[in-house]
Structure formats: structure tokens, C-alpha cells
Amino acid sequence: MNIGIPVELGGDNRLALTPESVALLVENGHNVFVETKAGEKIHFFDEKFEKAGAKIVFSHEEIFGRADIIVKADKLIDKEMDLIKDEQIILAFHHLAVSPQSMIDKFIEKKATLIGYELIEDESGQLPVLYPTSEIAGQMSVQIAAEYLKIIRGGRGIVLGGIPGVPPAVVVIIGAGTVGRNACMAALGAGAQVIVLDKDMNKLREIERLFQKRVITSIANKKSIEKAISLADVVIGAILIKGEKSPHVITKDMLKLMKKGSIIIDLSIDQGGCIETSRPTTPQSPVFKVKGVLHYCIPNIPSCVGWTGTLALNNVLFPYIELLAEKGLEKALQADYSLRKGVYIYRGIPIHSVLNKVFGYAVKNIESLL
């Protein structure tokens, strides 16, 4: 099998595979093509990939032209769409629910197979590839909050943990899943006062158990969210509905309840954002203000710590890449429930229900096609 690792043109600093994993694939008889400088930002230089047995290629066009499987971290961008080969397999964080329909049409036209890391789900309902990136995002959100509470960053001038005689910052986390739990852990570790809201009582019980009642928990509804954000110095949005757009849990009108110079970190921005006033930002211009409230909305926050993000992604992704390379697409999907759950589009046929719900495509059951 021919496997391609391109440069991330969208600016993501991660790769999906490390040189060590490339070496294992090459030892098993597969060809791995790595675009020159693909790993340079995280010090995985071309020499490391060459030593692992990869073939270094010098253009984006060549990577797409030679690979049967394209393995990315971030989703494809517009300029890559014309490079896709017929029946190519593309693995990435695709987030198709917030992609333009013209892009999806192109995937269908090319009879491509799209597997989204955010959809890969095991039989217990866990998301094994998304999980470690959520762990990173949750922890990073508190580091980001500490930075943007500084006056020089437009914040309120608050130390997260406070000091004797001065109260700590109030951190409100909306969503008690993997991201929310890790944000909670990091915020408590920094000494902040933490409030966690979720609609799922079992998740709130788990938060109370894990953190030994050091966290205030509340069922999430309009009134409880309004009350919590009125107290907040930091609000972390951590809502995930698998494969779908995130609902808006904070509206523009609700911002008037928040303190001037407080900060919202919308970790749901990859799926459209859970704050009505959110819009994607970039590392070069990461924040903007609405009604005096800072908004930090960088997609793919794990990209900011690309070395850690790459190793975390590689650790959980490699077995799926190995399976695809060894068995081929059909047999790999037949053999692995989790991988089947990750399919958005199979050989140009829409599979995932979100493509019907958001765009109106007729979808088919993957099992009926294998």
C-alpha cells in the first residue's frame, strides 16, 4: 500500500504519524511518502523519515498523486481538492458538518473514502482517536485562560489561583466530557474556583467523584448557564455532539451578563462553536472582543503543542493505518467496528447521517456495501 503524509497547508503543526511508525509500515512492505519539511516544525526532519525508510517527495501534487491513503492531521483545504485521485482514502479530522457542500460534492465526484478521526468510535461508545486530543485541549484551555486574563492581553488582570486574602478566578466549564474533565483538572491544579455544567447527571457525578467535591456542579439549562457566566472570569465551552454542529449554549444577548475583560474559550469551534458570537481565529490573531468579553476560538488547539499532539495522535491512530495497509479498505472495515463508525463517505457514497441532516444527501448503511 502507498501511504502519503503531506505538509499541513492549513497551518496545523501536527503530523498523524511519527518516523517510528513509518519505519514499522516500511518493514511490513508498504511505501510511505513524506512531503519535504512536513515535520520540520516539530523537529521531525526529513532525515528522520528517510532513516525510517520513507521516500521524501518535493511537492504536494506528488504526495496526492502517489498515495493510495492520505494520512493528515487537519482537514483538507480548498486548494487540495483538485489533487485528490479517484478512489483515494483520506483520513483526517474532517468535521464535514461545518464544511462547504461544494467540498463534499467533490469528494463524492472523486469516489473518495473519507474516514474522520472524530467519528471513530469503539463498541463502548468511546472515541479513541478524539480522546487524547480532547485531553490536550482541555489542559491547554486553562493555560490559555491564565495568559489572557493578563491586562496586557485585554483581560481583567487576575491570577487564576489567587493569593491569601485575594480570591481566585472563577472558571466555568460547560460540558463534562473528556475536554471538560481535563479543563477541570487543570483549573483546580491552578487553584481556581471551578463550576461545571452539563445535562448529564452521570457525568456530573463522575466530576464530583474524581475531584472529591472540590467542584461546584449544576445541570445545564438557560437559567443555570446565565447565573454561572455572570460569576465567571473564564468560560470554557466544551460541548460535543459526535459529528454534528455544536448547539449555541451562550447567546449574544447573554454576554451582557459577563464581566468586562472576562474570556470565553470555545473549544467546540471545530464543530462550529457553542457560543453564538464565536468565529474561528488564528494563532496570528487568536482573540477578539464582543461586548467587552474576549473570545479565543482557535480550531485544533492541540496544534499549538504540535510535538505532544503528534505523538498523542500517532499512538491511537497507528493501529488503524496498519490495518488499512495490511488488509485493504473493504477487509479493514469489515474487521474493525471502530473504523467502520469513522466513515463519512465510502467510495463516493455518503454514509454518515450528518450528511443527510445538514446537507440532504441520501445516505446508505456501510454494512450493506461491504
C-alpha positions in Angstrom: 0.0 0.0 0.0 1.2 3.5 -0.8 0.7 5.9 2.1 1.2 9.7 1.9 1.9 12.2 4.7 1.6 15.7 3.3 2.5 19.1 4.7 -0.5 20.6 6.5 -1.3 23.6 4.3 -3.9 24.8 6.7 -1.2 25.6 9.3 -1.7 22.6 11.7 1.7 21.9 13.3 0.9 18.2 13.9 1.5 15.1 11.8 -0.5 11.9 12.0 2.4 9.5 12.1 5.9 9.6 13.6 9.1 8.3 12.0 8.9 5.3 14.3 5.5 4.3 12.9 6.7 5.0 9.4 9.5 2.5 10.0 7.1 -0.2 11.1 5.0 0.3 7.9 8.0 0.2 5.7 9.2 -3.0 7.4 5.9 -4.6 6.5 6.4 -3.9 2.9 4.5 -0.6 2.4 5.7 2.5 0.7 5.4 5.7 2.7 5.8 9.1 1.0 6.5 12.1 3.2 6.4 15.6 1.8 9.6 17.5 2.4 9.5 19.6 5.6 6.2 18.1 6.7 7.6 17.5 10.2 10.0 20.4 10.4 8.1 22.5 12.9 8.2 19.7 15.5 11.8 18.6 14.7 10.8 15.5 12.8 13.2 16.4 10.0 13.3 14.8 6.6 16.4 12.9 7.6 14.5 11.1 10.4 11.8 9.9 7.9 14.5 8.9 5.4 16.2 6.8 8.0 12.9 5.2 8.8 12.6 4.2 5.1 10.2 6.8 3.8 10.6 8.4 0.4 10.8 12.2 0.6 8.9 14.0 -2.2 9.1 17.6 -3.0 5.6 18.7 -3.9 2.0 18.5 -2.6 0.9 17.3 -6.0 3.3 14.3 -5.9 2.1 13.2 -2.5 -1.5 13.1 -3.6 -0.5 11.5 -7.0 1.4 8.6 -5.5 -0.6 7.7 -2.4 -3.5 5.3 -2.1 -4.0 6.5 1.5 -3.6 10.2 2.6 -3.0 10.5 6.3 -3.4 14.0 7.6 -4.0 15.7 11.0 -6.2 18.6 9.9 -8.9 18.6 7.3 -8.2 19.3 3.6 -8.4 22.9 2.3 -9.9 24.1 -0.9 -6.7 24.1 -2.9 -6.2 20.4 -2.2 -9.5 19.3 -3.6 -8.3 19.1 -7.2 -5.3 17.0 -6.2 -7.5 14.1 -4.9 -7.2 10.9 -7.0 -10.2 8.8 -7.9 -11.0 6.3 -5.1 -8.4 7.8 -2.7 -8.7 7.1 1.0 -8.3 10.2 3.1 -8.0 10.1 6.9 -8.2 13.4 8.9 -10.2 15.4 11.4 -12.7 16.2 8.6 -15.5 17.9 10.5 -17.8 17.7 7.5 -20.8 19.2 9.4 -19.1 22.6 9.1 -17.6 22.1 5.7 -18.9 23.7 2.5 -21.2 21.5 0.4 -19.0 22.1 -2.7 -16.2 20.2 -0.9 -18.4 17.3 -0.1 -19.6 17.2 -3.7 -16.0 16.9 -4.9 -15.3 14.0 -2.5 -18.4 12.2 -3.9 -17.4 13.0 -7.5 -13.9 11.6 -7.0 -15.4 8.4 -5.3 -13.2 9.1 -2.3 -13.4 7.4 1.0 -13.3 9.8 4.0 -12.6 8.5 7.5 -12.9 11.1 10.2 -10.9 10.7 13.4 -13.7 12.5 15.3 -16.1 9.7 14.3 -14.0 6.6 15.1 -16.0 5.0 18.0 -15.5 1.8 19.9 -18.3 -0.6 21.0 -18.5 1.1 24.4 -19.2 4.5 22.7 -15.8 6.0 23.4 -14.0 8.0 20.7 -10.4 6.6 20.9 -8.7 8.9 18.4 -10.5 12.1 19.5 -9.9 11.3 23.2 -6.2 12.3 23.5 -6.7 15.5 21.5 -9.6 16.4 23.9 -7.3 15.8 26.8 -4.7 18.2 25.4 -7.4 20.8 24.5 -8.8 20.7 28.0 -5.5 21.2 29.7 -4.4 23.8 27.2 -7.5 25.9 27.7 -6.5 26.7 31.3 -3.0 27.7 30.2 -4.6 30.0 27.6 -7.0 31.4 30.2 -4.1 32.3 32.5 -2.4 34.2 29.7 -5.5 36.1 28.5 -6.5 37.2 32.0 -3.5 39.5 32.0 -4.2 43.2 31.5 -1.7 43.4 28.6 -3.8 40.7 26.8 -7.0 42.6 27.4 -8.1 40.6 30.4 -9.2 41.5 33.9 -5.8 41.3 35.5 -6.4 38.2 37.6 -4.2 35.4 38.8 -6.1 32.1 38.3 -5.3 30.7 41.7 -5.5 34.0 43.7 -3.3 34.5 46.8 -4.0 34.7 50.6 -6.6 37.5 51.1 -7.4 37.7 47.3 -9.9 35.3 45.8 -9.1 33.0 42.9 -10.6 33.3 39.4 -13.9 31.6 38.7 -13.7 29.2 35.8 -17.0 28.0 34.3 -16.8 24.8 32.2 -19.9 24.0 30.0 -19.6 20.3 29.2 -18.4 17.5 31.4 -16.9 15.2 28.8 -13.2 14.5 28.2 -12.4 18.1 27.4 -14.4 19.4 30.4 -12.8 16.9 32.8 -9.3 17.8 31.7 -10.0 21.5 31.9 -11.4 21.0 35.4 -8.3 19.1 36.5 -6.0 21.8 35.1 -8.1 24.7 36.6 -8.2 23.0 40.0 -4.5 22.4 39.8 -4.0 26.2 39.2 -6.1 27.0 42.3 -9.2 28.4 40.5 -12.7 28.0 41.7 -14.5 25.8 39.2 -18.1 25.4 38.2 -19.0 22.6 35.7 -22.4 22.4 33.9 -23.8 19.5 31.9 -27.2 18.0 31.1 -26.0 14.5 32.0 -26.2 13.8 35.7 -23.9 10.8 35.4 -21.1 13.0 34.1 -21.6 15.5 36.9 -21.5 12.6 39.4 -18.2 11.5 37.8 -16.8 15.0 38.2 -17.8 15.1 41.9 -16.2 11.7 42.4 -13.0 12.4 40.6 -12.4 15.8 42.2 -13.8 14.9 45.7 -16.5 17.6 45.8 -14.0 20.4 45.2 -16.0 21.5 42.1 -19.5 23.1 42.0 -21.7 21.1 39.6 -25.0 22.1 38.0 -27.5 20.8 35.5 -27.0 22.9 32.3 -30.0 25.0 31.3 -30.5 28.6 30.2 -31.0 29.9 33.8 -28.1 28.0 35.3 -25.8 29.0 32.5 -26.8 32.6 32.8 -26.1 32.5 36.6 -22.7 30.8 36.2 -21.4 33.0 33.4 -22.3 36.1 35.5 -19.8 34.9 38.1 -17.2 33.8 35.6 -13.8 35.2 34.9 -13.2 32.4 32.4 -15.8 30.4 30.4 -14.7 27.2 28.6 -17.1 25.8 26.1 -16.7 22.1 25.8 -19.8 20.8 24.0 -19.5 17.8 21.7 -22.3 16.1 19.7 -20.4 13.5 17.7 -20.1 14.5 14.0 -22.6 17.3 14.3 -22.6 21.1 14.7 -22.4 22.2 18.3 -25.5 23.9 19.7 -25.2 27.5 20.9 -25.4 27.4 24.7 -24.5 31.1 25.2 -26.2 33.7 23.0 -25.1 37.2 22.1 -27.6 38.7 24.5 -26.2 36.6 27.4 -22.8 38.2 27.0 -24.1 41.3 28.8 -24.2 39.3 32.0 -20.5 38.7 31.9 -17.7 40.8 33.4 -15.8 43.1 31.1 -12.4 41.6 30.4 -13.5 38.0 31.1 -12.6 35.4 28.5 -14.5 32.7 26.6 -12.5 29.8 25.2 -14.7 28.0 22.7 -13.2 24.5 22.4 -16.2 23.5 20.2 -15.2 25.8 17.4 -14.0 22.8 15.2 -17.7 21.9 15.1 -19.0 25.4 14.6 -18.7 26.7 18.2 -21.1 26.5 21.1 -21.1 30.3 21.6 -23.3 32.3 19.2 -20.6 35.1 18.9 -17.7 32.7 18.2 -15.9 32.6 14.9 -12.7 30.7 14.0 -9.5 32.7 14.8 -5.8 32.0 14.0 -2.6 31.8 16.1 -1.6 35.1 14.5 -4.8 36.8 15.7 -6.3 34.5 18.3 -8.8 36.7 20.1 -11.5 39.3 19.5 -13.9 41.1 21.8 -17.7 41.2 21.8 -19.4 43.4 24.4 -16.2 43.6 26.3 -15.7 39.8 26.5 -12.6 38.3 25.0 -13.2 35.3 22.7 -10.5 32.7 22.0 -11.6 30.4 19.1 -8.6 28.7 17.5 -9.5 25.4 16.0 -7.3 22.4 16.6 -5.7 23.8 19.8 -3.6 20.6 20.1 -1.7 22.0 17.0 -0.3 24.7 19.3 1.7 21.9 21.0 2.4 20.0 17.9 5.0 17.6 19.2 2.7 16.4 22.0 -0.2 16.5 19.6 1.6 14.4 17.0 2.6 11.7 19.5 -0.8 11.6 21.0 -2.5 11.2 17.6 0.1 8.7 16.4 -0.4 6.5 19.4 -4.1 5.9 18.8 -4.1 6.2 15.1 -1.3 3.8 14.0 -3.2 0.6 14.6 -6.0 1.8 12.2 -3.4 2.8 9.5 -1.6 -0.5 9.9 -4.9 -2.4 9.5 -5.9 -0.5 6.3 -2.4 -1.0 4.8 -2.4 -4.7 5.6 -5.9 -5.7 4.7 -7.1 -3.0 2.2 -10.1 -0.9 2.7 -13.0 -3.4 2.5 -11.5 -6.1 4.7 -10.2 -3.5 7.2 -13.7 -2.0 7.5 -15.2 -5.5 7.8 -12.8 -6.4 10.5 -13.0 -3.3 12.7 -16.2 -1.8 14.1 -14.5 1.4 15.2 -13.1 2.1 11.8 -16.5 1.5 10.2 -18.0 4.0 12.5 -15.5 6.6 11.3 -16.6 6.6 7.6 -18.3 9.7 6.3 -18.1 8.7 2.7 -17.3 5.3 1.2 -16.1 5.2 -2.4 -18.2 8.3 -3.1 -21.3 7.1 -1.3 -22.5 9.2 1.6 -22.6 7.1 4.8 -22.8 9.3 7.9 -26.2 10.6 9.0 -24.9 14.2 9.4 -24.6 14.4 5.6 -28.3 13.9 5.4 -29.2 16.0 8.3 -27.1 19.1 7.3 -26.9 18.8 3.5 -29.7 16.5 2.5 -27.7 13.7 0.9 -29.3 10.2 0.7 -27.1 8.1 2.9 -26.5 4.3 3.0 -25.6 1.9 5.7 -21.9 1.0 5.4 -22.5 -2.7 6.3 -24.7 -3.1 3.3 -21.9 -2.1 1.0 -19.1 -4.3 2.3 
